[in-house]
Amino acid sequence: MKNIKTFVAVIALSAVSFGSFAQSITASASTLDAAEAQIAAQAHQAGASYKITSARFNNGAYISAELTK
């Protein structure tokens, strides 16, 4: 039983530590390429990589991304 509690605690703490490195950012521009360039610049400035989580084009381009280190 003690092993199970320890295992659950390790998993919970691992999830918290990995989640703390993620940061959500957004950008808007007239084109998707320009908005992605803004995301890339923000990621570069933060020293992180990025993953686009959503993008839409409705009278302008809007992109959301998640930075990870």
N, C-alpha and C positions, 0 to 999 in steps of 0.2 A: 504494500500500500504506500509506503514511504517513497518507493521508486516512482510510482505513478504521480504522486504529488510533485516530486522533484522534476520529473519530465514535463509536466504541465507548466510549472513555474518557468522552466528554461524556455519553453516555446513562447509563453506570453511575453517574457522579457526580450526575446529575440525579435518578436513582431514589433514591439514598441521601439527598439533601437533602429530597426530598418525603416520604420515609418517616419522617424524624426528627421531623416535626411531628405525627404520629399518636400517640395515647395511648389505650389501652383502659381502660374503666371498667365497673363493674358496680353494680347496685342491686337490692335486694329489698324487697318490701312485700306487703301483703295483696291489692292489686289491681294490674293492669297500669298503670292511670292513675297511681296513686301512685308506682310504680316509675319510670315515665317522668318524672314530676315531679322525682324525685330526680336522674335523669340530666340533665334540663334545668338544674337548679340547679347541679350540678357543672360543666356546660359553661359556664354563665353566669359562675360564679366564676373559671374558668380563662380566660375571654374567648375561647371557642372555639365552633364549631358542633359538632353531633353527628350521627352516623348510627347507628341501631340495627342491630346485626349479628345479634342473636338475642334471642328472648323465649320464655319458657315459663311455664306456670301449672301447678304441681303442689304443692298445699298451700301456696300462696303464689306470688307473681309474681316472676320473676327476669329481668332484662334486662341484656344486654351491649351496649355501644356503643363507638364509636370517636370520639374528639375530634380535630378538625382545626382548625388556625388559619389 
